[in-house]
Amino acid sequence: MWGWSLLNTPEELYGREACQCNRTLQESYQRIFEHLKEIQPDASDKQIQKMIG
């Protein structure tokens, strides 16, 4: 499957309808932030923000 990821986008493989996200960018960012905070409890908020970019 990894070889395919270099040649095809998820949209090409599964269709655009299957690749829709019902969250805003801020909601996605917050979910990623909370997940990283959970798995890296000793990291500061600033460090996590740097990891996300």
PDB file of N, CA, C and O in Angstrom:
ATOM      1  N   MET A   1       0.824  -1.203   0.000  1.00  0.00           N
ATOM      2  CA  MET A   1       0.000   0.000   0.000  1.00  0.00           C
ATOM      3  C   MET A   1       0.861   1.255   0.000  1.00  0.00           C
ATOM      4  O   MET A   1       0.475   2.248  -0.617  1.00  0.00           O
ATOM      5  N   TRP A   2       2.009   1.251   0.667  1.00  0.00           N
ATOM      6  CA  TRP A   2       2.834   2.451   0.710  1.00  0.00           C
ATOM      7  C   TRP A   2       3.313   2.848  -0.691  1.00  0.00           C
ATOM      8  O   TRP A   2       3.387   4.036  -1.005  1.00  0.00           O
ATOM      9  N   GLY A   3       3.629   1.886  -1.510  1.00  0.00           N
ATOM     10  CA  GLY A   3       4.046   2.219  -2.857  1.00  0.00           C
ATOM     11  C   GLY A   3       2.981   2.995  -3.612  1.00  0.00           C
ATOM     12  O   GLY A   3       3.296   3.881  -4.407  1.00  0.00           O
ATOM     13  N   TRP A   4       1.736   2.665  -3.367  1.00  0.00           N
ATOM     14  CA  TRP A   4       0.631   3.364  -4.015  1.00  0.00           C
ATOM     15  C   TRP A   4       0.553   4.812  -3.560  1.00  0.00           C
ATOM     16  O   TRP A   4       0.199   5.693  -4.343  1.00  0.00           O
ATOM     17  N   SER A   5       0.880   5.061  -2.304  1.00  0.00           N
ATOM     18  CA  SER A   5       0.737   6.428  -1.797  1.00  0.00           C
ATOM     19  C   SER A   5       1.666   7.384  -2.530  1.00  0.00           C
ATOM     20  O   SER A   5       1.405   8.587  -2.565  1.00  0.00           O
ATOM     21  N   LEU A   6       2.732   6.880  -3.109  1.00  0.00           N
ATOM     22  CA  LEU A   6       3.639   7.732  -3.855  1.00  0.00           C
ATOM     23  C   LEU A   6       3.086   8.078  -5.237  1.00  0.00           C
ATOM     24  O   LEU A   6       3.488   9.071  -5.843  1.00  0.00           O
ATOM     25  N   LEU A   7       2.182   7.268  -5.719  1.00  0.00           N
ATOM     26  CA  LEU A   7       1.673   7.440  -7.070  1.00  0.00           C
ATOM     27  C   LEU A   7       0.244   7.955  -7.135  1.00  0.00           C
ATOM     28  O   LEU A   7      -0.164   8.525  -8.147  1.00  0.00           O
ATOM     29  N   ASN A   8      -0.517   7.761  -6.069  1.00  0.00           N
ATOM     30  CA  ASN A   8      -1.925   8.116  -6.083  1.00  0.00           C
ATOM     31  C   ASN A   8      -2.299   8.910  -4.836  1.00  0.00           C
ATOM     32  O   ASN A   8      -1.761   8.677  -3.754  1.00  0.00           O
ATOM     33  N   THR A   9      -3.214   9.836  -5.002  1.00  0.00           N
ATOM     34  CA  THR A   9      -3.764  10.548  -3.851  1.00  0.00           C
ATOM     35  C   THR A   9      -4.937   9.742  -3.308  1.00  0.00           C
ATOM     36  O   THR A   9      -5.506   8.927  -4.035  1.00  0.00           O
ATOM     37  N   PRO A  10      -5.313   9.953  -2.041  1.00  0.00           N
ATOM     38  CA  PRO A  10      -6.498   9.270  -1.516  1.00  0.00           C
ATOM     39  C   PRO A  10      -7.746   9.574  -2.349  1.00  0.00           C
ATOM     40  O   PRO A  10      -8.614   8.719  -2.523  1.00  0.00           O
ATOM     41  N   GLU A  11      -7.822  10.809  -2.862  1.00  0.00           N
ATOM     42  CA  GLU A  11      -8.969  11.176  -3.691  1.00  0.00           C
ATOM     43  C   GLU A  11      -9.043  10.318  -4.953  1.00  0.00           C
ATOM     44  O   GLU A  11     -10.131   9.935  -5.383  1.00  0.00           O
ATOM     45  N   GLU A  12      -7.895  10.021  -5.542  1.00  0.00           N
ATOM     46  CA  GLU A  12      -7.885   9.177  -6.735  1.00  0.00           C
ATOM     47  C   GLU A  12      -8.296   7.746  -6.400  1.00  0.00           C
ATOM     48  O   GLU A  12      -9.014   7.104  -7.167  1.00  0.00           O
ATOM     49  N   LEU A  13      -7.838   7.250  -5.249  1.00  0.00           N
ATOM     50  CA  LEU A  13      -8.132   5.860  -4.872  1.00  0.00           C
ATOM     51  C   LEU A  13      -9.569   5.661  -4.404  1.00  0.00           C
ATOM     52  O   LEU A  13     -10.211   4.677  -4.769  1.00  0.00           O
ATOM     53  N   TYR A  14     -10.078   6.600  -3.588  1.00  0.00           N
ATOM     54  CA  TYR A  14     -11.367   6.386  -2.929  1.00  0.00           C
ATOM     55  C   TYR A  14     -12.458   7.360  -3.355  1.00  0.00           C
ATOM     56  O   TYR A  14     -13.620   7.179  -2.992  1.00  0.00           O
ATOM     57  N   GLY A  15     -12.103   8.389  -4.118  1.00  0.00           N
ATOM     58  CA  GLY A  15     -13.071   9.395  -4.535  1.00  0.00           C
ATOM     59  C   GLY A  15     -13.096  10.572  -3.570  1.00  0.00           C
ATOM     60  O   GLY A  15     -12.820  10.415  -2.380  1.00  0.00           O
ATOM     61  N   ARG A  16     -13.426  11.745  -4.083  1.00  0.00           N
ATOM     62  CA  ARG A  16     -13.443  12.958  -3.265  1.00  0.00           C
ATOM     63  C   ARG A  16     -14.432  12.870  -2.113  1.00  0.00           C
ATOM     64  O   ARG A  16     -14.178  13.408  -1.035  1.00  0.00           O
ATOM     65  N   GLU A  17     -15.539  12.206  -2.326  1.00  0.00           N
ATOM     66  CA  GLU A  17     -16.577  12.115  -1.292  1.00  0.00           C
ATOM     67  C   GLU A  17     -16.052  11.412  -0.044  1.00  0.00           C
ATOM     68  O   GLU A  17     -16.434  11.761   1.073  1.00  0.00           O
ATOM     69  N   ALA A  18     -15.188  10.433  -0.227  1.00  0.00           N
ATOM     70  CA  ALA A  18     -14.653   9.661   0.902  1.00  0.00           C
ATOM     71  C   ALA A  18     -13.566  10.421   1.658  1.00  0.00           C
ATOM     72  O   ALA A  18     -13.145   9.988   2.731  1.00  0.00           O
ATOM     73  N   CYS A  19     -13.114  11.531   1.120  1.00  0.00           N
ATOM     74  CA  CYS A  19     -11.978  12.268   1.705  1.00  0.00           C
ATOM     75  C   CYS A  19     -12.396  13.613   2.288  1.00  0.00           C
ATOM     76  O   CYS A  19     -11.551  14.486   2.490  1.00  0.00           O
ATOM     77  N   GLN A  20     -13.669  13.790   2.557  1.00  0.00           N
ATOM     78  CA  GLN A  20     -14.148  15.053   3.105  1.00  0.00           C
ATOM     79  C   GLN A  20     -13.992  15.076   4.623  1.00  0.00           C
ATOM     80  O   GLN A  20     -14.169  14.055   5.287  1.00  0.00           O
ATOM     81  N   CYS A  21     -13.667  16.224   5.156  1.00  0.00           N
ATOM     82  CA  CYS A  21     -13.533  16.409   6.600  1.00  0.00           C
ATOM     83  C   CYS A  21     -14.599  17.402   7.053  1.00  0.00           C
ATOM     84  O   CYS A  21     -14.754  18.472   6.463  1.00  0.00           O
ATOM     85  N   ASN A  22     -15.324  17.044   8.092  1.00  0.00           N
ATOM     86  CA  ASN A  22     -16.406  17.902   8.565  1.00  0.00           C
ATOM     87  C   ASN A  22     -15.967  18.809   9.712  1.00  0.00           C
ATOM     88  O   ASN A  22     -16.801  19.269  10.493  1.00  0.00           O
ATOM     89  N   ARG A  23     -14.662  19.069   9.817  1.00  0.00           N
ATOM     90  CA  ARG A  23     -14.139  19.944  10.849  1.00  0.00           C
ATOM     91  C   ARG A  23     -13.508  21.180  10.227  1.00  0.00           C
ATOM     92  O   ARG A  23     -13.076  21.172   9.074  1.00  0.00           O
ATOM     93  N   THR A  24     -13.468  22.242  11.024  1.00  0.00           N
ATOM     94  CA  THR A  24     -12.728  23.430  10.588  1.00  0.00           C
ATOM     95  C   THR A  24     -11.242  23.171  10.821  1.00  0.00           C
ATOM     96  O   THR A  24     -10.873  22.212  11.499  1.00  0.00           O
ATOM     97  N   LEU A  25     -10.396  24.025  10.258  1.00  0.00           N
ATOM     98  CA  LEU A  25      -8.959  23.905  10.489  1.00  0.00           C
ATOM     99  C   LEU A  25      -8.639  24.028  11.977  1.00  0.00           C
ATOM    100  O   LEU A  25      -7.783  23.310  12.494  1.00  0.00           O
ATOM    101  N   GLN A  26      -9.328  24.942  12.663  1.00  0.00           N
ATOM    102  CA  GLN A  26      -9.090  25.140  14.099  1.00  0.00           C
ATOM    103  C   GLN A  26      -9.482  23.891  14.901  1.00  0.00           C
ATOM    104  O   GLN A  26      -8.778  23.504  15.834  1.00  0.00           O
ATOM    105  N   GLU A  27     -10.596  23.270  14.537  1.00  0.00           N
ATOM    106  CA  GLU A  27     -11.016  22.040  15.228  1.00  0.00           C
ATOM    107  C   GLU A  27      -9.996  20.926  15.008  1.00  0.00           C
ATOM    108  O   GLU A  27      -9.673  20.193  15.944  1.00  0.00           O
ATOM    109  N   SER A  28      -9.490  20.790  13.796  1.00  0.00           N
ATOM    110  CA  SER A  28      -8.474  19.774  13.513  1.00  0.00           C
ATOM    111  C   SER A  28      -7.202  20.051  14.294  1.00  0.00           C
ATOM    112  O   SER A  28      -6.611  19.141  14.875  1.00  0.00           O
ATOM    113  N   TYR A  29      -6.781  21.310  14.309  1.00  0.00           N
ATOM    114  CA  TYR A  29      -5.582  21.699  15.054  1.00  0.00           C
ATOM    115  C   TYR A  29      -5.742  21.341  16.534  1.00  0.00           C
ATOM    116  O   TYR A  29      -4.832  20.782  17.147  1.00  0.00           O
ATOM    117  N   GLN A  30      -6.899  21.665  17.095  1.00  0.00           N
ATOM    118  CA  GLN A  30      -7.146  21.401  18.516  1.00  0.00           C
ATOM    119  C   GLN A  30      -7.113  19.906  18.813  1.00  0.00           C
ATOM    120  O   GLN A  30      -6.577  19.494  19.842  1.00  0.00           O
ATOM    121  N   ARG A  31      -7.671  19.098  17.940  1.00  0.00           N
ATOM    122  CA  ARG A  31      -7.646  17.639  18.133  1.00  0.00           C
ATOM    123  C   ARG A  31      -6.218  17.105  18.096  1.00  0.00           C
ATOM    124  O   ARG A  31      -5.846  16.259  18.910  1.00  0.00           O
ATOM    125  N   ILE A  32      -5.420  17.597  17.154  1.00  0.00           N
ATOM    126  CA  ILE A  32      -4.022  17.175  17.063  1.00  0.00           C
ATOM    127  C   ILE A  32      -3.272  17.621  18.316  1.00  0.00           C
ATOM    128  O   ILE A  32      -2.511  16.849  18.899  1.00  0.00           O
ATOM    129  N   PHE A  33      -3.491  18.875  18.728  1.00  0.00           N
ATOM    130  CA  PHE A  33      -2.835  19.411  19.914  1.00  0.00           C
ATOM    131  C   PHE A  33      -3.164  18.567  21.143  1.00  0.00           C
ATOM    132  O   PHE A  33      -2.265  18.186  21.892  1.00  0.00           O
ATOM    133  N   GLU A  34      -4.432  18.277  21.351  1.00  0.00           N
ATOM    134  CA  GLU A  34      -4.853  17.496  22.517  1.00  0.00           C
ATOM    135  C   GLU A  34      -4.277  16.084  22.487  1.00  0.00           C
ATOM    136  O   GLU A  34      -3.890  15.550  23.526  1.00  0.00           O
ATOM    137  N   HIS A  35      -4.220  15.482  21.310  1.00  0.00           N
ATOM    138  CA  HIS A  35      -3.650  14.139  21.188  1.00  0.00           C
ATOM    139  C   HIS A  35      -2.168  14.148  21.545  1.00  0.00           C
ATOM    140  O   HIS A  35      -1.703  13.289  22.295  1.00  0.00           O
ATOM    141  N   LEU A  36      -1.422  15.119  21.010  1.00  0.00           N
ATOM    142  CA  LEU A  36       0.004  15.199  21.322  1.00  0.00           C
ATOM    143  C   LEU A  36       0.218  15.486  22.805  1.00  0.00           C
ATOM    144  O   LEU A  36       1.151  14.951  23.405  1.00  0.00           O
ATOM    145  N   LYS A  37      -0.619  16.311  23.400  1.00  0.00           N
ATOM    146  CA  LYS A  37      -0.522  16.613  24.836  1.00  0.00           C
ATOM    147  C   LYS A  37      -0.738  15.334  25.654  1.00  0.00           C
ATOM    148  O   LYS A  37      -0.101  15.128  26.687  1.00  0.00           O
ATOM    149  N   GLU A  38      -1.629  14.500  25.181  1.00  0.00           N
ATOM    150  CA  GLU A  38      -1.927  13.241  25.873  1.00  0.00           C
ATOM    151  C   GLU A  38      -0.753  12.263  25.796  1.00  0.00           C
ATOM    152  O   GLU A  38      -0.423  11.606  26.783  1.00  0.00           O
ATOM    153  N   ILE A  39      -0.126  12.170  24.625  1.00  0.00           N
ATOM    154  CA  ILE A  39       0.959  11.189  24.470  1.00  0.00           C
ATOM    155  C   ILE A  39       2.323  11.743  24.865  1.00  0.00           C
ATOM    156  O   ILE A  39       3.283  10.991  25.027  1.00  0.00           O
ATOM    157  N   GLN A  40       2.403  13.082  25.021  1.00  0.00           N
ATOM    158  CA  GLN A  40       3.644  13.739  25.463  1.00  0.00           C
ATOM    159  C   GLN A  40       3.319  14.678  26.628  1.00  0.00           C
ATOM    160  O   GLN A  40       3.421  15.896  26.484  1.00  0.00           O
ATOM    161  N   PRO A  41       2.930  14.122  27.785  1.00  0.00           N
ATOM    162  CA  PRO A  41       2.465  14.973  28.889  1.00  0.00           C
ATOM    163  C   PRO A  41       3.523  15.925  29.448  1.00  0.00           C
ATOM    164  O   PRO A  41       3.173  16.934  30.059  1.00  0.00           O
ATOM    165  N   ASP A  42       4.795  15.628  29.254  1.00  0.00           N
ATOM    166  CA  ASP A  42       5.851  16.504  29.772  1.00  0.00           C
ATOM    167  C   ASP A  42       6.189  17.654  28.826  1.00  0.00           C
ATOM    168  O   ASP A  42       6.944  18.552  29.198  1.00  0.00           O
ATOM    169  N   ALA A  43       5.652  17.641  27.630  1.00  0.00           N
ATOM    170  CA  ALA A  43       5.925  18.707  26.659  1.00  0.00           C
ATOM    171  C   ALA A  43       5.111  19.939  27.009  1.00  0.00           C
ATOM    172  O   ALA A  43       3.950  19.842  27.408  1.00  0.00           O
ATOM    173  N   SER A  44       5.729  21.090  26.854  1.00  0.00           N
ATOM    174  CA  SER A  44       5.009  22.347  27.094  1.00  0.00           C
ATOM    175  C   SER A  44       4.094  22.632  25.893  1.00  0.00           C
ATOM    176  O   SER A  44       4.243  22.042  24.823  1.00  0.00           O
ATOM    177  N   ASP A  45       3.152  23.546  26.101  1.00  0.00           N
ATOM    178  CA  ASP A  45       2.269  23.937  24.998  1.00  0.00           C
ATOM    179  C   ASP A  45       3.080  24.492  23.834  1.00  0.00           C
ATOM    180  O   ASP A  45       2.778  24.225  22.670  1.00  0.00           O
ATOM    181  N   LYS A  46       4.114  25.268  24.159  1.00  0.00           N
ATOM    182  CA  LYS A  46       4.954  25.858  23.119  1.00  0.00           C
ATOM    183  C   LYS A  46       5.673  24.772  22.308  1.00  0.00           C
ATOM    184  O   LYS A  46       5.780  24.884  21.087  1.00  0.00           O
ATOM    185  N   GLN A  47       6.160  23.732  22.973  1.00  0.00           N
ATOM    186  CA  GLN A  47       6.826  22.637  22.274  1.00  0.00           C
ATOM    187  C   GLN A  47       5.850  21.901  21.359  1.00  0.00           C
ATOM    188  O   GLN A  47       6.195  21.543  20.233  1.00  0.00           O
ATOM    189  N   ILE A  48       4.659  21.684  21.839  1.00  0.00           N
ATOM    190  CA  ILE A  48       3.649  20.996  21.027  1.00  0.00           C
ATOM    191  C   ILE A  48       3.280  21.848  19.818  1.00  0.00           C
ATOM    192  O   ILE A  48       3.126  21.325  18.714  1.00  0.00           O
ATOM    193  N   GLN A  49       3.139  23.148  20.016  1.00  0.00           N
ATOM    194  CA  GLN A  49       2.836  24.037  18.897  1.00  0.00           C
ATOM    195  C   GLN A  49       3.943  23.969  17.845  1.00  0.00           C
ATOM    196  O   GLN A  49       3.660  24.004  16.648  1.00  0.00           O
ATOM    197  N   LYS A  50       5.184  23.873  18.278  1.00  0.00           N
ATOM    198  CA  LYS A  50       6.290  23.737  17.325  1.00  0.00           C
ATOM    199  C   LYS A  50       6.224  22.416  16.562  1.00  0.00           C
ATOM    200  O   LYS A  50       6.538  22.364  15.373  1.00  0.00           O
ATOM    201  N   MET A  51       5.809  21.337  17.258  1.00  0.00           N
ATOM    202  CA  MET A  51       5.689  20.026  16.600  1.00  0.00           C
ATOM    203  C   MET A  51       4.622  20.075  15.509  1.00  0.00           C
ATOM    204  O   MET A  51       4.795  19.495  14.437  1.00  0.00           O
ATOM    205  N   ILE A  52       3.530  20.763  15.786  1.00  0.00           N
ATOM    206  CA  ILE A  52       2.434  20.837  14.816  1.00  0.00           C
ATOM    207  C   ILE A  52       2.839  21.721  13.638  1.00  0.00           C
ATOM    208  O   ILE A  52       2.486  21.444  12.492  1.00  0.00           O
ATOM    209  N   GLY A  53       3.571  22.766  13.929  1.00  0.00           N
ATOM    210  CA  GLY A  53       4.050  23.644  12.855  1.00  0.00           C
ATOM    211  C   GLY A  53       3.309  24.882  12.814  1.00  0.00           C
ATOM    212  O   GLY A  53       3.581  25.737  11.971  1.00  0.00           O
TER     213      GLY A  53
END
